[in-house]
């Protein structure tokens, strides 16, 4: 591995004194890599805290630019960066926070032709996307490539988070085999979202990712945490692997990646 500098010992001291982390665990964090799908409401808080924790390499996939309406929840960006690429804004903020972290920017729209190349070279995928087509694509690509997927979604005052581990539990299609028809689910743009809600869910995604890297605690595989912001309540539900799942079931019918853009353009 490598030795800590004096600056790193000071920076990560509160981790190093934790018996569950220690110096060995901090070195695992510094040697880990995470791909964040989206530099928005979920990716921003997740990325910020993963960087603060010293996760050594973070990749951001996003093709959008910073808009004024993003600033109510997307904390890696600021007013002076309106119009700037979100991936570049995220990189600037994270590098100012922790120079130990290498930030890789992927300014592109994720699709079936590039998703496998994007996932290659990263240990864990953190799905913070805002649309059904990408969510299904990331789920399928993670299953096919054997990557752990830390997934969350938010809308209005509510959110949910879980962990999908290929071969060790259910996948997203075990819960929802196919995307909903267009018009069946409102988007955040249509229904709104309280800015702090993606912050809460994004931080839980970061926590789950760190636990997986360190191999500590009990990650949320086979469980989904539901958050009700208005009631300030968390509720856990168990998730079971569906033997009839079209992707990971006993007789899978999905053998290749699918782009749902034409059929599912509704955004979270």
Buried (B, 14 or more C-beta within 10 A) or exposed (E): EEEBEEEBEEBBEEBBEEEEBBBEBBBBBBBBBBBBBBBBBBBBBBBBBBBBBBBBBBBBBBEBBBEEEBBEBBBBBBEEBBEBBBBBBBBBBBBEBBEBBBBBBBBEEBBBEBBEEBBEEBBBBBBBBBBBBBBBBBBBBBBBBEBBBBBBBBBBBBBBBBBBBBEEBBBBBBBEBEBEEEEEBBBBEEEEBBBEBBBBBBBBBBBBBBBBBBEBEEBBBBBBBBBEBEEEEEEEEEBEBBEEBBBBBEEEEBEEBEBBBEEBEBBB
